[in-house]
Amino acid sequence: MSTPLTIAVGMSGGVDSTVTAWRLKRAGHNVVGLTMQIWDGSVALPDEGRSGCYGPGEARDLAAARAAAEQLGIRHITVPLAGEYKNCVLDYFREEYRSGRTPNPCVVCNQRMKFGLLLEKARAQGIAFDKFATGHYARIVQDPQSGLFRLLRGVDPQKDQSYFIARLTQEQLRQTLFPLGALRKPEVVQMAREAGFGDIAEKEESQDFIESEDYSPLFQPGESKPGPIVDTTGKVLGQHRGIIHYTIGQREGLGVAAAERLYVKELRAATNTIVLGRRDEVFSDGCRIEKASWISGTPPATGTTCLARLRYRHTGVQATLHCESEDVWRTDFAEPQFAVTPGQAAVFYHGDEVLGGGWIEK
């Protein structure tokens, strides 16, 4: 066995983080569980018994994480981060929607909270550890020649979460472990059962951002107002109930009558207008991305070809990267893509390796 380390594990009370902690302890390491406390009751979200990252149900998740840690025989520390979460994630989420963009809070939370402020605050509380581990389905390998850390897809294509952590830095990868990256989900569930965590193994998973299907409680009254729905010629088709309820490519719930099927093509925040178009009008040949970051720390050469994933469940499209400035790139697709959405993350791959990514700007 390699030299035992002290490893902090981000624990949510779910099967993936529990099995992560169990595997590391079984390997002989000193394990301590960390759980972020981000809910402070300042947003009027009812407790509907749903699972989500943010909401009053956090108390149940904290109790589940503590119980799993107790069963494992490891320390568990709750790290209060409600103020930081509001500033880093909720404020970002609101501002993106107010600007007519569709935010991706999971990418921001991973980069700035889970792999950033959580560790900083834990260490500030006197919790010392050598490495940080999570239950993400992704892999990290170190290049033997350059010494650089490479981020790879998880082996399970149905659970691969490399898209959500594509903005991690070399420093963050250096201190991180992903013990589940080479496993498939059914294997992890079976391990949980065999380790005595049958209740957690059967627990329904959720990747919801908040414990509600309605984002309205996150906004102040008057921040999201009704406005016109128009077609590409400017003809008024109806009225929307606030642009925060819509995203590019949406077809259901538009509340308009038309001779043909229409989709959301554009959100114009400046005029509080939603533009609808035919499906063929919602395809794009490419996109412009901003705030690009690269796993190696060095951008690829302009003209590099890669696979671009434009949202989490997107299988990807062959694309060519063109540098416009230090952190602004143009991405040309080999074939047009439907509903390319400003505010979402574009993540670029070479085979299984994550090159980096940025935010879709237009």
Helices and strands as residue ranges (DSSP letters): E 6-10, H 15-26, E 30-37, H 58-72, E 75-80, H 82-85, I 86-90, H 91-98, H 105-108, I 109-117, H 118-124, E 131-133, E 138-142, E 149-153, G 162-165, H 170-174, E 176-177, H 185-194, H 198-201, G 216-218, E 227-231, E 236-240, G 243-245, E 263-268, G 269-271, E 273-277, G 279-282, E 283-294, E 305-309, E 317-323, E 329-338, E 345-350, E 353-360
